[in-house]
Amino acid sequence: MKALLAVLLLCALYVPAGAQADERLWALLKQGGQVVLIRHAVTDPGVGDPPGFDLGDCKTQRNLSPAGRIEAQRLGRAFQSRAIPVARVLASPWCRCVETAKLAFGGAQVERALDNLFGRGDNRERQVAAFRQLVAAAPKAGNLVLVTHGSTTLAFTGVSPGTAELVIVTPEAGGGHRLAGRIAIAD
């Protein structure tokens, strides 16, 4: 009986390394001054948008699936339950990003620097430079939340995030930044 209690106590005290890293990152976000890049929540199956899609017409785009809407709401609850301060929310104009921001944070200002870079090499360097300016101007109080695409996050950080995954960067002097870590929003 004592051995069983000892094992149960050890199991209760054990916190997986990933959970410890997540808690460290949540604590960092609680302090503010971070930039949180979030890939939009899960979409209808497929890669990219249909040919001839129109940014002004959500019916022509690949949009959030019902599971994606639940995932976006879970993302918002994770911020709310931890009282993470959010100074500003910006989103790519793609409907899946705008809807993710709306469901998670109540809305967002559309920002073209967060455009999808998938299959679009025409404006890449200029867009990444504009993205860097957003990060450099991050607020000291609260956090800057950027709801964007996996390809855009990859171009800026070298990280290819999962859907609704947080990639946290800390702005540094001189316009630089360092990768603080990632948090996957679990079920």
C-alpha positions, -999 to +999 in steps of 0.1 A: +000+000+000+028+024+009+046+016-024+014+024-043+010+057-025+046+066-032+041+058-070+009+079-071+027+108-053+056+107-078+032+106-107+013+136-093+046+155-090+059+146-124+053+173-150+064+165-185+092+186-200+069+200-227+044+211-201+072+228-181+083+246-213+047+256-220+043+271-185+075+290-189+062+305-221+028+313-206+046+331-178+066+351-203+033+361-221+018+371-188+046+397-185+037+412-219+060+427-245+060+396-267+049+390-303+027+359-307+025+345-342-005+322-346-012+301-376-049+302-384-070+273-370-077+241-391-094+246-424-114+226-449-091+199-465-067+210-492-036+230-498-037+266-508-068+284-521-088+275-552-077+291-585-092+326-589-100+331-552-109+366-541-098+380-508-130+400-506-152+369-509-149+342-483-169+318-504-140+316-529-114+307-502-104+277-481-120+285-448-121+272-412-137+238-408-161+232-379-132+217-360-112+249-368-139+271-352-137+250-321-099+251-321-100+290-324-124+292-295-101+270-274-072+292-283-091+323-270-100+304-238-063+295-232-054+332-233-084+342-212-080+315-185-044+325-180-052+363-181-027+369-209-027+406-217-033+414-254-025+449-265-033+444-302-045+417-326-036+419-363-047+393-389-039+385-425-069+395-448-076+358-456-109+348-442-095+319-422-072+343-403-098+369-397-123+343-384-096+327-362-089+361-347-126+369-343-134+336-325-103+337-303-099+374-295-131+391-306-117+406-338-086+420-354-073+447-376-063+435-411-026+438-418-012+430-453+023+423-439+007+390-426-005+379-461-001+343-471+034+337-487+024+302-500+031+302-537+037+339-538+073+349-545+065+383-561+065+404-529+083+382-504+113+404-494+092+435-490+065+417-470+091+401-446+106+436-441+072+449-432+066+420-409+099+428-391+087+464-386+056+451-369+077+430-345+101+458-338+071+480-328+057+455-303+040+471-273+058+470-239+025+464-221+005+435-233+014+413-263+011+418-300-009+389-315-004+382-353-028+357-368-012+346-401-002+316-422+023+288-417+043+299-447+045+335-434+056+323-399+082+300-415+096+329-436+100+351-406+110+326-378+122+294-396+094+276-377+066+257-395+037+258-370+007+235-367-028+250-369-036+274-341+000+269-328+017+299-310+052+309-321+065+334-296+092+359-304+108+384-281+117+417-298+153+429-292+171+462-295+180+473-330+149+457-346+159+421-340+141+393-323+148+359-307+126+329-308+112+323-273+094+291-281+062+274-293+029+263-277+005+239-293-030+244-280-040+209-270-075+194-268 
